[in-house]
Amino acid sequence: MTESAPTMNFGNLFGVEGKVVLVTGGGGGIGRGIAGAFVWGGARVYIASRSDLSAAAKELDAEGAGECIALRADLSKEEDIKRLAAELAEREGKLDVLVNNAAIGAEYAFEEFPADAWDQELAVNLRGPFALMQACLPLLTTAGESGSHASVINITSVDGVRIIQDDGWAYAPSKAALIHLTRTCAARLGNRGGRKGGRNITFNALVPGPFPGMLDEFLKTDEGRAAVASFTVVGRVGKPEDIGAACLYLASRAGAFVTGAALPVDGGLLVGRSVNG
């Protein structure tokens, strides 16, 4: 007798309704696209930055079924990160999704790159995500115990994968290290059951290509946009909703079996040009 195929459940694969989400640097650029996607999906979204994001939160709050709340935190400072995690614990008691998006970058000729600029970029782009994952781990663990997985999504960059052609000497290594840190966290912290200390948390990195935000200087003109778009296979610059949709995938049931991945969201930039430009 032939066994029947197992029943598959595809209902609400991309649902994030009711989830509690923290997006760092969620006021503009791809961070706003990420926050907007979760608000659209019905999540309660906290956006955090050292700047006042209350106006952005109000605008995002009106754009979807969810809710958006602004919090202040300097993500280069350990005390601010601990305070941010404590405030989330008091308000929510859990955290379903952590998106480490905040980042800074500066360019100097190699011979002139200042040590303080290097230290500041590594503090925000690498130490900050590490410290926030560390501080939020109990909240993520609580969320994962509910049955649905908790999700950490670290926003990196194609510059953390390819050989850079500009003078972002600190930015590229910080993003490469964040990819490696993400994979290590997935292996060491994310398992459910089995080894002692297992948790129902996935850790993934998104690897964006050309998006508005840090590339605004190049996207001011039609010629600049065309030049940037020409580096991709799909022939355009990324839209904030492109990265937001990728985050919804990883945070929802659709992405529950994905962990330790570094997913390019680059329009094919990494396969569409050589490392020598």
C-alpha positions as CSV (number, residue, x, y, z in Angstrom):
1,M,0.0,0.0,0.0
2,T,1.4,3.4,-1.0
3,E,1.8,5.9,1.8
4,S,0.1,9.2,1.3
5,A,2.2,12.3,1.0
6,P,2.5,14.4,4.2
7,T,0.2,17.3,4.5
8,M,2.0,20.6,3.9
9,N,0.8,23.9,5.5
10,F,1.5,27.0,3.4
11,G,-0.9,29.2,5.3
12,N,0.4,32.7,6.3
13,L,4.0,31.9,5.5
14,F,5.1,35.5,5.5
15,G,3.0,36.6,8.5
16,V,4.6,38.8,11.2
17,E,1.5,40.1,12.8
18,G,1.9,40.7,16.6
19,K,5.7,40.2,16.6
20,V,7.9,42.6,18.5
21,V,10.7,44.0,16.3
22,L,13.7,46.2,17.0
23,V,15.3,47.9,14.0
24,T,18.4,50.0,14.7
25,G,18.9,53.0,12.4
26,G,15.3,52.7,11.3
27,G,14.6,56.3,10.4
28,G,15.9,56.5,6.9
29,G,17.3,54.6,3.9
30,I,17.0,50.8,4.0
31,G,16.3,51.0,7.8
32,R,13.1,52.8,7.1
33,G,12.2,50.2,4.4
34,I,12.7,47.5,6.9
35,A,10.7,49.1,9.7
36,G,8.0,50.0,7.2
37,A,7.7,46.3,6.0
38,F,7.2,45.1,9.6
39,V,4.6,47.8,10.4
40,W,2.8,46.9,7.2
41,G,2.7,43.3,8.3
42,G,1.1,44.2,11.7
43,A,4.2,44.0,13.9
44,R,5.0,46.4,16.8
45,V,8.2,48.0,15.7
46,Y,10.8,49.9,17.7
47,I,13.3,52.0,15.8
48,A,16.4,53.1,17.6
49,S,19.1,55.7,16.9
50,R,21.1,58.3,18.7
51,S,19.0,60.8,16.7
52,D,15.3,61.7,17.4
53,L,13.2,59.4,15.2
54,S,9.8,60.3,16.6
55,A,8.7,62.1,13.4
56,A,9.7,59.0,11.3
57,A,8.0,56.7,13.8
58,K,4.8,58.8,13.5
59,E,4.9,58.6,9.7
60,L,5.6,54.8,9.7
61,D,2.8,54.3,12.3
62,A,0.3,55.6,9.8
63,E,1.5,53.4,6.9
64,G,0.4,49.9,8.1
65,A,-1.6,47.7,10.4
66,G,1.2,47.6,13.0
67,E,2.7,50.2,15.3
68,C,6.0,52.1,15.3
69,I,7.8,53.6,18.4
70,A,11.0,55.6,18.5
71,L,13.7,55.0,21.1
72,R,16.9,56.9,21.7
73,A,20.2,55.0,21.9
74,D,23.8,55.6,20.9
75,L,24.7,52.2,19.6
76,S,28.4,52.9,20.0
77,K,27.9,53.1,23.8
78,E,27.6,50.0,26.0
79,E,25.5,51.7,28.6
80,D,23.0,52.9,25.9
81,I,22.7,49.4,24.5
82,K,22.0,47.9,28.0
83,R,19.4,50.6,28.7
84,L,17.7,49.9,25.3
85,A,17.5,46.2,26.1
86,A,16.2,46.9,29.6
87,E,13.5,49.2,28.2
88,L,12.3,46.5,25.8
89,A,12.2,44.0,28.6
90,E,10.1,46.3,30.7
91,R,7.7,47.2,27.8
92,E,7.5,43.8,26.1
93,G,9.2,41.0,28.0
94,K,10.3,39.5,24.7
95,L,11.8,40.3,21.3
96,D,10.8,38.4,18.2
97,V,13.0,40.1,15.7
98,L,16.3,42.1,16.0
99,V,17.5,43.9,13.0
100,N,21.0,45.4,13.4
101,N,21.0,47.9,10.6
102,A,22.7,51.0,12.0
103,A,26.1,51.7,10.4
104,I,28.5,54.4,9.6
105,G,31.2,54.8,7.0
106,A,34.0,57.2,6.1
107,E,36.6,57.3,3.3
108,Y,40.2,58.4,3.6
109,A,43.2,57.5,1.5
110,F,45.0,54.5,3.1
111,E,48.0,56.5,4.2
112,E,45.7,59.1,5.9
113,F,43.0,56.9,7.5
114,P,42.8,58.1,11.1
115,A,42.7,55.7,14.0
116,D,39.7,57.4,15.6
117,A,37.6,57.0,12.5
118,W,38.6,53.3,12.4
119,D,37.6,52.8,16.0
120,Q,34.3,54.6,15.6
121,E,33.3,52.5,12.6
122,L,34.2,49.3,14.3
123,A,32.3,50.4,17.4
124,V,29.1,51.1,15.6
125,N,29.2,48.5,12.8
126,L,30.6,45.5,14.7
127,R,30.8,45.9,18.4
128,G,27.4,47.5,18.5
129,P,25.6,44.6,16.9
130,F,27.5,42.1,19.1
131,A,26.6,44.0,22.3
132,L,23.0,44.4,21.3
133,M,22.7,40.6,20.4
134,Q,24.3,39.9,23.8
135,A,22.0,42.2,25.7
136,C,18.8,41.0,23.9
137,L,19.6,37.3,24.0
138,P,17.3,36.7,27.0
139,L,14.4,38.5,25.2
140,L,15.0,36.6,22.0
141,T,15.1,33.3,23.9
142,T,11.8,34.1,25.5
143,A,10.3,34.8,22.1
144,G,11.6,31.6,20.7
145,E,10.1,29.6,23.5
146,S,6.6,30.6,22.3
147,G,6.9,28.1,19.4
148,S,7.7,30.5,16.5
149,H,11.4,31.1,16.0
150,A,13.0,34.4,17.0
151,S,15.1,36.0,14.3
152,V,18.3,38.1,14.3
153,I,19.0,39.8,11.0
154,N,22.3,41.6,10.6
155,I,22.5,44.1,7.7
156,T,26.0,43.8,6.2
157,S,27.2,44.9,2.7
158,V,28.6,43.6,-0.6
159,D,31.7,45.4,0.5
160,G,32.1,42.8,3.2
161,V,32.3,40.1,0.4
162,R,34.1,41.7,-2.5
163,I,37.4,43.6,-2.8
164,I,36.4,47.2,-2.4
165,Q,37.3,49.8,-5.1
166,D,36.9,52.9,-2.8
167,D,38.6,54.0,0.4
168,G,36.2,52.5,2.9
169,W,39.1,50.8,4.7
170,A,37.3,50.3,8.0
171,Y,33.7,49.9,6.6
172,A,34.5,46.8,4.5
173,P,36.3,44.8,7.2
174,S,33.6,45.7,9.8
175,K,30.9,44.2,7.4
176,A,33.0,41.1,6.6
177,A,33.5,40.5,10.3
178,L,29.7,41.0,10.9
179,I,29.0,38.2,8.4
180,H,31.4,35.9,10.2
181,L,29.9,36.8,13.6
182,T,26.4,36.1,12.3
183,R,27.4,32.6,11.1
184,T,29.2,31.9,14.4
185,C,26.1,33.0,16.4
186,A,23.9,30.7,14.3
187,A,26.2,27.8,15.1
188,R,26.8,28.5,18.8
189,L,23.6,30.2,20.0
190,G,20.7,29.3,17.7
191,N,20.0,25.6,18.0
192,R,16.8,24.2,19.5
193,G,17.3,21.2,21.7
194,G,20.2,18.8,21.5
195,R,23.2,20.6,23.0
196,K,22.8,22.3,26.4
197,G,21.7,25.9,26.0
198,G,19.9,25.5,22.7
199,R,17.5,28.3,21.6
200,N,14.9,28.7,18.9
201,I,16.6,31.6,17.3
202,T,17.9,32.0,13.7
203,F,20.8,34.3,12.9
204,N,21.2,35.5,9.3
205,A,23.0,38.3,7.4
206,L,21.6,40.3,4.5
207,V,24.2,41.5,2.1
208,P,22.8,44.6,0.4
209,G,24.1,46.1,-2.9
210,P,23.3,49.5,-4.2
211,F,20.5,51.2,-2.2
212,P,19.6,54.8,-1.3
213,G,21.1,56.0,1.9
214,M,24.9,55.8,1.9
215,L,24.9,56.1,-1.9
216,D,22.7,59.2,-2.0
217,E,25.7,61.3,-3.3
218,F,25.9,59.1,-6.4
219,L,22.1,59.0,-6.9
220,K,21.4,62.7,-7.2
221,T,21.4,62.7,-11.0
222,D,20.0,60.5,-13.7
223,E,23.6,59.8,-14.9
224,G,24.7,58.8,-11.4
225,R,21.7,56.4,-10.9
226,A,22.3,54.9,-14.3
227,A,26.0,54.3,-13.5
228,V,25.2,52.6,-10.2
229,A,22.4,50.5,-11.8
230,S,24.8,49.4,-14.5
231,F,26.8,47.4,-11.9
232,T,23.8,45.1,-11.3
233,V,22.3,42.3,-13.3
234,V,18.7,43.5,-12.9
235,G,19.7,47.0,-14.1
236,R,18.4,49.2,-11.3
237,V,19.2,50.5,-7.8
238,G,17.5,48.7,-4.9
239,K,14.4,50.0,-3.3
240,P,13.9,50.1,0.5
241,E,11.0,47.6,0.1
242,D,13.4,45.1,-1.5
243,I,15.4,44.8,1.8
244,G,12.2,45.0,3.9
245,A,10.7,42.0,2.0
246,A,13.9,40.0,2.6
247,C,13.6,40.7,6.3
248,L,10.0,39.6,6.4
249,Y,11.1,36.4,4.8
250,L,13.7,35.6,7.4
251,A,11.5,36.7,10.3
252,S,8.4,34.7,9.2
253,R,7.5,31.1,8.9
254,A,8.9,31.2,5.4
255,G,12.4,31.6,6.7
256,A,12.3,29.5,9.8
257,F,14.6,26.8,8.3
258,V,17.2,29.3,7.2
259,T,20.0,30.2,9.6
260,G,23.7,31.0,9.2
261,A,23.1,32.4,5.8
262,A,24.6,35.5,4.1
263,L,21.9,36.4,1.6
264,P,22.8,38.9,-1.1
265,V,20.1,41.5,-1.9
266,D,22.1,43.2,-4.5
267,G,20.4,42.9,-7.9
268,G,23.1,40.5,-9.0
269,L,26.0,43.0,-8.3
270,L,28.3,40.3,-7.0
271,V,27.8,38.1,-10.0
272,G,27.4,40.9,-12.6
273,R,30.8,42.5,-12.4
274,S,34.4,41.4,-11.7
275,V,36.2,42.3,-8.5
276,N,38.4,44.4,-10.7
277,G,35.5,46.6,-11.8
